[in-house]
């Protein structure tokens, strides 16, 4: 299901960036917005993450996955 979510978002122009928690999450979201991107946050899904996610899975509710796309005017 998570892979399907990425496919749907990609069709809408969203590009998956990474999964973070606070305080870094807010910093990265602000940076993307400052350089002109729309930002979308989705719930963290450990099954959709590359590499080891054992530490993140233990507190998955803290993490969000960042998606970006260029703003359309």
Secondary structure in CASP SS format (residue, H / E / C, confidence):
PFRMAT SS
TARGET T0000
AUTHOR 0000-0000-0000
METHOD secondary structure of the structure
MODEL  1
X C 1.00
X H 1.00
X H 1.00
X H 1.00
X H 1.00
X H 1.00
X H 1.00
X H 1.00
X H 1.00
X H 1.00
X H 1.00
X C 1.00
X C 1.00
X C 1.00
X E 1.00
X E 1.00
X E 1.00
X E 1.00
X E 1.00
X E 1.00
X C 1.00
X C 1.00
X C 1.00
X H 1.00
X H 1.00
X H 1.00
X H 1.00
X H 1.00
X H 1.00
X H 1.00
X H 1.00
X H 1.00
X H 1.00
X H 1.00
X C 1.00
X C 1.00
X E 1.00
X E 1.00
X E 1.00
X E 1.00
X E 1.00
X E 1.00
X E 1.00
X C 1.00
X C 1.00
X H 1.00
X H 1.00
X H 1.00
X C 1.00
X C 1.00
X C 1.00
X C 1.00
X C 1.00
X H 1.00
X H 1.00
X H 1.00
X H 1.00
X H 1.00
X C 1.00
X H 1.00
X H 1.00
X H 1.00
X C 1.00
X E 1.00
X E 1.00
X E 1.00
X E 1.00
X E 1.00
X E 1.00
X E 1.00
X C 1.00
X C 1.00
X C 1.00
END
